[in-house]
Each structure stands twice: as C-alpha cells, then as structure tokens.
Amino acid sequence: MTCALALSALVALAPGFALAAAPGDVTVAVTLKDHKFSPAAFSIPAGVKVRIDLTNLDAATEEFDSHDLRVEQLVTPHGHASFSIGPLKAGSYAFMGEFHPATAQGRVTVAEAR
C-alpha cells in the first residue's frame, strides 16, 4: 500500500477528519462549546502537517493552547480560527483552553503510518 493510500485509509477511518484538496493534506474540524472541545481527542498520522479548523460556539474568547504542540491560537466569541500543527513524531500531545482549563482539555495522538 502506498503512503498516500495508507494515509487516506487512516483518515477515512478516523472521526473528525476531512481530506483537504491536495492528496496527503489533513484537516481536523474542532468545535468549542460550553468551554469544551469536540472532539476532545483525535488521532493523526505521524510526519504530516495537519490543519486545525477551530470554531468557537461560546460567547467568550478562548485560546487553544499547547506547550506540547507549540501552539497558542485565540478564537473570538462565535468565531473561527485555522492553524497548522506538525509534522509530528508518534506520541501523545495535550492541548487546553487557556481561559477555561478545567473543562477545555484535549489530546492529539500521533500514530506511525503502517
């Protein structure tokens, strides 16, 4: 199985994924509602740059924050933000909402392609 075919198979089986226009591009749609991320956990393939499309349905500003991912991204009330993570090595990476860390918690699991 080619790398692009394996990536397509992995993405097709994982909830929250949408293939972007170019082969190998991965986009994950994340929603923030009631100060919680949905999905709060998702998997992506190792070695691939991934776009996060974050929609904030809350009436408060939030910051997608992750020391593990080296990302800090503000999203305004009822707003939208897009940013990239990776390419990453296999492992587990935590993220949180900087302004509501008690409830806005999440994790990205990065898996080697088979």
mmCIF file of the C-alpha atoms, coordinates in Angstrom:
data_MODEL
# 
_entry.id   MODEL 
# 
loop_
_atom_site.group_PDB 
_atom_site.id 
_atom_site.type_symbol 
_atom_site.label_atom_id 
_atom_site.label_alt_id 
_atom_site.label_comp_id 
_atom_site.label_asym_id 
_atom_site.label_entity_id 
_atom_site.label_seq_id 
_atom_site.pdbx_PDB_ins_code 
_atom_site.Cartn_x 
_atom_site.Cartn_y 
_atom_site.Cartn_z 
_atom_site.occupancy 
_atom_site.B_iso_or_equiv 
_atom_site.pdbx_formal_charge 
_atom_site.auth_seq_id 
_atom_site.auth_comp_id 
_atom_site.auth_asym_id 
_atom_site.auth_atom_id 
_atom_site.pdbx_PDB_model_num 
ATOM 1   C CA . MET A 1 1   ? 0.000   0.000  0.000  1.00 0.00 ? 1   MET A CA 1 
ATOM 2   C CA . THR A 1 2   ? 1.461   3.381  -0.933 1.00 0.00 ? 2   THR A CA 1 
ATOM 3   C CA . CYS A 1 3   ? 1.969   6.084  1.701  1.00 0.00 ? 3   CYS A CA 1 
ATOM 4   C CA . ALA A 1 4   ? -0.805  8.271  0.217  1.00 0.00 ? 4   ALA A CA 1 
ATOM 5   C CA . LEU A 1 5   ? -3.187  5.310  0.123  1.00 0.00 ? 5   LEU A CA 1 
ATOM 6   C CA . ALA A 1 6   ? -2.341  4.362  3.729  1.00 0.00 ? 6   ALA A CA 1 
ATOM 7   C CA . LEU A 1 7   ? -2.872  7.970  4.837  1.00 0.00 ? 7   LEU A CA 1 
ATOM 8   C CA . SER A 1 8   ? -6.233  8.099  3.047  1.00 0.00 ? 8   SER A CA 1 
ATOM 9   C CA . ALA A 1 9   ? -7.301  4.852  4.730  1.00 0.00 ? 9   ALA A CA 1 
ATOM 10  C CA . LEU A 1 10  ? -6.236  6.090  8.172  1.00 0.00 ? 10  LEU A CA 1 
ATOM 11  C CA . VAL A 1 11  ? -8.021  9.419  7.691  1.00 0.00 ? 11  VAL A CA 1 
ATOM 12  C CA . ALA A 1 12  ? -11.187 7.771  6.353  1.00 0.00 ? 12  ALA A CA 1 
ATOM 13  C CA . LEU A 1 13  ? -11.477 5.611  9.462  1.00 0.00 ? 13  LEU A CA 1 
ATOM 14  C CA . ALA A 1 14  ? -10.848 8.404  11.998 1.00 0.00 ? 14  ALA A CA 1 
ATOM 15  C CA . PRO A 1 15  ? -13.739 10.628 13.146 1.00 0.00 ? 15  PRO A CA 1 
ATOM 16  C CA . GLY A 1 16  ? -13.213 14.375 12.854 1.00 0.00 ? 16  GLY A CA 1 
ATOM 17  C CA . PHE A 1 17  ? -11.049 14.112 9.730  1.00 0.00 ? 17  PHE A CA 1 
ATOM 18  C CA . ALA A 1 18  ? -11.708 15.673 6.371  1.00 0.00 ? 18  ALA A CA 1 
ATOM 19  C CA . LEU A 1 19  ? -9.332  15.350 3.458  1.00 0.00 ? 19  LEU A CA 1 
ATOM 20  C CA . ALA A 1 20  ? -8.353  18.708 2.019  1.00 0.00 ? 20  ALA A CA 1 
ATOM 21  C CA . ALA A 1 21  ? -7.987  19.343 -1.708 1.00 0.00 ? 21  ALA A CA 1 
ATOM 22  C CA . ALA A 1 22  ? -4.414  18.059 -2.108 1.00 0.00 ? 22  ALA A CA 1 
ATOM 23  C CA . PRO A 1 23  ? -3.618  14.391 -1.520 1.00 0.00 ? 23  PRO A CA 1 
ATOM 24  C CA . GLY A 1 24  ? -1.928  13.909 1.844  1.00 0.00 ? 24  GLY A CA 1 
ATOM 25  C CA . ASP A 1 25  ? -3.368  17.100 3.352  1.00 0.00 ? 25  ASP A CA 1 
ATOM 26  C CA . VAL A 1 26  ? -5.329  16.512 6.551  1.00 0.00 ? 26  VAL A CA 1 
ATOM 27  C CA . THR A 1 27  ? -7.799  18.866 8.235  1.00 0.00 ? 27  THR A CA 1 
ATOM 28  C CA . VAL A 1 28  ? -9.380  18.281 11.632 1.00 0.00 ? 28  VAL A CA 1 
ATOM 29  C CA . ALA A 1 29  ? -12.534 20.243 12.496 1.00 0.00 ? 29  ALA A CA 1 
ATOM 30  C CA . VAL A 1 30  ? -12.727 21.079 16.207 1.00 0.00 ? 30  VAL A CA 1 
ATOM 31  C CA . THR A 1 31  ? -15.642 22.838 17.899 1.00 0.00 ? 31  THR A CA 1 
ATOM 32  C CA . LEU A 1 32  ? -15.592 24.652 21.198 1.00 0.00 ? 32  LEU A CA 1 
ATOM 33  C CA . LYS A 1 33  ? -18.948 24.682 23.028 1.00 0.00 ? 33  LYS A CA 1 
ATOM 34  C CA . ASP A 1 34  ? -19.703 25.101 26.738 1.00 0.00 ? 34  ASP A CA 1 
ATOM 35  C CA . HIS A 1 35  ? -15.936 25.531 27.222 1.00 0.00 ? 35  HIS A CA 1 
ATOM 36  C CA . LYS A 1 36  ? -15.237 22.001 25.925 1.00 0.00 ? 36  LYS A CA 1 
ATOM 37  C CA . PHE A 1 37  ? -13.500 20.858 22.766 1.00 0.00 ? 37  PHE A CA 1 
ATOM 38  C CA . SER A 1 38  ? -15.224 18.399 20.447 1.00 0.00 ? 38  SER A CA 1 
ATOM 39  C CA . PRO A 1 39  ? -13.680 16.084 19.580 1.00 0.00 ? 39  PRO A CA 1 
ATOM 40  C CA . ALA A 1 40  ? -11.611 16.314 22.743 1.00 0.00 ? 40  ALA A CA 1 
ATOM 41  C CA . ALA A 1 41  ? -9.298  13.599 21.446 1.00 0.00 ? 41  ALA A CA 1 
ATOM 42  C CA . PHE A 1 42  ? -8.334  12.666 17.919 1.00 0.00 ? 42  PHE A CA 1 
ATOM 43  C CA . SER A 1 43  ? -5.595  10.792 16.078 1.00 0.00 ? 43  SER A CA 1 
ATOM 44  C CA . ILE A 1 44  ? -3.449  11.942 13.190 1.00 0.00 ? 44  ILE A CA 1 
ATOM 45  C CA . PRO A 1 45  ? -0.688  10.247 11.203 1.00 0.00 ? 45  PRO A CA 1 
ATOM 46  C CA . ALA A 1 46  ? 2.967   10.949 12.026 1.00 0.00 ? 46  ALA A CA 1 
ATOM 47  C CA . GLY A 1 47  ? 5.025   13.101 9.702  1.00 0.00 ? 47  GLY A CA 1 
ATOM 48  C CA . VAL A 1 48  ? 2.077   15.010 8.233  1.00 0.00 ? 48  VAL A CA 1 
ATOM 49  C CA . LYS A 1 49  ? 1.250   18.692 8.579  1.00 0.00 ? 49  LYS A CA 1 
ATOM 50  C CA . VAL A 1 50  ? -2.334  18.992 9.858  1.00 0.00 ? 50  VAL A CA 1 
ATOM 51  C CA . ARG A 1 51  ? -4.679  21.972 9.668  1.00 0.00 ? 51  ARG A CA 1 
ATOM 52  C CA . ILE A 1 52  ? -6.942  22.555 12.677 1.00 0.00 ? 52  ILE A CA 1 
ATOM 53  C CA . ASP A 1 53  ? -10.202 24.385 11.865 1.00 0.00 ? 53  ASP A CA 1 
ATOM 54  C CA . LEU A 1 54  ? -11.474 25.624 15.225 1.00 0.00 ? 54  LEU A CA 1 
ATOM 55  C CA . THR A 1 55  ? -15.000 27.022 15.606 1.00 0.00 ? 55  THR A CA 1 
ATOM 56  C CA . ASN A 1 56  ? -15.950 28.741 18.867 1.00 0.00 ? 56  ASN A CA 1 
ATOM 57  C CA . LEU A 1 57  ? -19.684 28.462 19.568 1.00 0.00 ? 57  LEU A CA 1 
ATOM 58  C CA . ASP A 1 58  ? -19.299 30.084 23.007 1.00 0.00 ? 58  ASP A CA 1 
ATOM 59  C CA . ALA A 1 59  ? -19.904 33.740 23.883 1.00 0.00 ? 59  ALA A CA 1 
ATOM 60  C CA . ALA A 1 60  ? -16.390 34.017 25.356 1.00 0.00 ? 60  ALA A CA 1 
ATOM 61  C CA . THR A 1 61  ? -12.964 34.243 23.746 1.00 0.00 ? 61  THR A CA 1 
ATOM 62  C CA . GLU A 1 62  ? -10.807 31.150 24.169 1.00 0.00 ? 62  GLU A CA 1 
ATOM 63  C CA . GLU A 1 63  ? -7.210  30.313 23.414 1.00 0.00 ? 63  GLU A CA 1 
ATOM 64  C CA . PHE A 1 64  ? -6.236  26.923 22.017 1.00 0.00 ? 64  PHE A CA 1 
ATOM 65  C CA . ASP A 1 65  ? -3.010  26.428 23.950 1.00 0.00 ? 65  ASP A CA 1 
ATOM 66  C CA . SER A 1 66  ? -0.471  23.622 23.861 1.00 0.00 ? 66  SER A CA 1 
ATOM 67  C CA . HIS A 1 67  ? 3.099   23.599 25.063 1.00 0.00 ? 67  HIS A CA 1 
ATOM 68  C CA . ASP A 1 68  ? 3.399   20.095 23.550 1.00 0.00 ? 68  ASP A CA 1 
ATOM 69  C CA . LEU A 1 69  ? 2.296   21.299 20.094 1.00 0.00 ? 69  LEU A CA 1 
ATOM 70  C CA . ARG A 1 70  ? 3.899   24.759 20.432 1.00 0.00 ? 70  ARG A CA 1 
ATOM 71  C CA . VAL A 1 71  ? 0.616   26.488 19.587 1.00 0.00 ? 71  VAL A CA 1 
ATOM 72  C CA . GLU A 1 72  ? -1.260  29.420 21.067 1.00 0.00 ? 72  GLU A CA 1 
ATOM 73  C CA . GLN A 1 73  ? -4.245  30.496 18.974 1.00 0.00 ? 73  GLN A CA 1 
ATOM 74  C CA . LEU A 1 74  ? -7.003  32.902 20.067 1.00 0.00 ? 74  LEU A CA 1 
ATOM 75  C CA . VAL A 1 75  ? -10.531 32.362 18.790 1.00 0.00 ? 75  VAL A CA 1 
ATOM 76  C CA . THR A 1 76  ? -13.120 35.084 19.342 1.00 0.00 ? 76  THR A CA 1 
ATOM 77  C CA . PRO A 1 77  ? -16.680 34.514 20.584 1.00 0.00 ? 77  PRO A CA 1 
ATOM 78  C CA . HIS A 1 78  ? -18.702 32.806 17.814 1.00 0.00 ? 78  HIS A CA 1 
ATOM 79  C CA . GLY A 1 79  ? -15.550 32.997 15.704 1.00 0.00 ? 79  GLY A CA 1 
ATOM 80  C CA . HIS A 1 80  ? -13.320 30.723 13.678 1.00 0.00 ? 80  HIS A CA 1 
ATOM 81  C CA . ALA A 1 81  ? -9.570  30.154 13.537 1.00 0.00 ? 81  ALA A CA 1 
ATOM 82  C CA . SER A 1 82  ? -7.393  27.934 11.351 1.00 0.00 ? 82  SER A CA 1 
ATOM 83  C CA . PHE A 1 83  ? -3.826  26.948 12.120 1.00 0.00 ? 83  PHE A CA 1 
ATOM 84  C CA . SER A 1 84  ? -1.393  24.131 11.436 1.00 0.00 ? 84  SER A CA 1 
ATOM 85  C CA . ILE A 1 85  ? 0.357   21.621 13.643 1.00 0.00 ? 85  ILE A CA 1 
ATOM 86  C CA . GLY A 1 86  ? 3.137   19.238 12.732 1.00 0.00 ? 86  GLY A CA 1 
ATOM 87  C CA . PRO A 1 87  ? 4.553   17.356 11.143 1.00 0.00 ? 87  PRO A CA 1 
ATOM 88  C CA . LEU A 1 88  ? 4.821   15.470 14.427 1.00 0.00 ? 88  LEU A CA 1 
ATOM 89  C CA . LYS A 1 89  ? 6.520   12.331 15.681 1.00 0.00 ? 89  LYS A CA 1 
ATOM 90  C CA . ALA A 1 90  ? 4.445   9.473  17.103 1.00 0.00 ? 90  ALA A CA 1 
ATOM 91  C CA . GLY A 1 91  ? 3.230   10.199 20.611 1.00 0.00 ? 91  GLY A CA 1 
ATOM 92  C CA . SER A 1 92  ? 0.563   11.954 22.647 1.00 0.00 ? 92  SER A CA 1 
ATOM 93  C CA . TYR A 1 93  ? 0.207   15.738 22.758 1.00 0.00 ? 93  TYR A CA 1 
ATOM 94  C CA . ALA A 1 94  ? -2.030  17.649 25.197 1.00 0.00 ? 94  ALA A CA 1 
ATOM 95  C CA . PHE A 1 95  ? -3.931  20.869 24.480 1.00 0.00 ? 95  PHE A CA 1 
ATOM 96  C CA . MET A 1 96  ? -6.290  23.040 26.520 1.00 0.00 ? 96  MET A CA 1 
ATOM 97  C CA . GLY A 1 97  ? -8.330  26.201 26.540 1.00 0.00 ? 97  GLY A CA 1 
ATOM 98  C CA . GLU A 1 98  ? -6.153  28.754 28.300 1.00 0.00 ? 98  GLU A CA 1 
ATOM 99  C CA . PHE A 1 99  ? -9.145  30.647 29.739 1.00 0.00 ? 99  PHE A CA 1 
ATOM 100 C CA . HIS A 1 100 ? -11.153 27.563 30.840 1.00 0.00 ? 100 HIS A CA 1 
ATOM 101 C CA . PRO A 1 101 ? -8.526  24.884 31.589 1.00 0.00 ? 101 PRO A CA 1 
ATOM 102 C CA . ALA A 1 102 ? -10.783 22.962 33.989 1.00 0.00 ? 102 ALA A CA 1 
ATOM 103 C CA . THR A 1 103 ? -13.157 21.965 31.176 1.00 0.00 ? 103 THR A CA 1 
ATOM 104 C CA . ALA A 1 104 ? -11.418 22.720 27.866 1.00 0.00 ? 104 ALA A CA 1 
ATOM 105 C CA . GLN A 1 105 ? -8.973  19.810 27.695 1.00 0.00 ? 105 GLN A CA 1 
ATOM 106 C CA . GLY A 1 106 ? -7.881  17.689 24.753 1.00 0.00 ? 106 GLY A CA 1 
ATOM 107 C CA . ARG A 1 107 ? -5.307  15.302 23.354 1.00 0.00 ? 107 ARG A CA 1 
ATOM 108 C CA . VAL A 1 108 ? -3.850  14.551 19.933 1.00 0.00 ? 108 VAL A CA 1 
ATOM 109 C CA . THR A 1 109 ? -2.482  11.058 19.385 1.00 0.00 ? 109 THR A CA 1 
ATOM 110 C CA . VAL A 1 110 ? 0.040   10.755 16.579 1.00 0.00 ? 110 VAL A CA 1 
ATOM 111 C CA . ALA A 1 111 ? 0.453   7.281  15.112 1.00 0.00 ? 111 ALA A CA 1 
ATOM 112 C CA . GLU A 1 112 ? 3.058   5.945  12.691 1.00 0.00 ? 112 GLU A CA 1 
ATOM 113 C CA . ALA A 1 113 ? 1.557   5.010  9.314  1.00 0.00 ? 113 ALA A CA 1 
ATOM 114 C CA . ARG A 1 114 ? 1.502   1.262  8.700  1.00 0.00 ? 114 ARG A CA 1 
# 
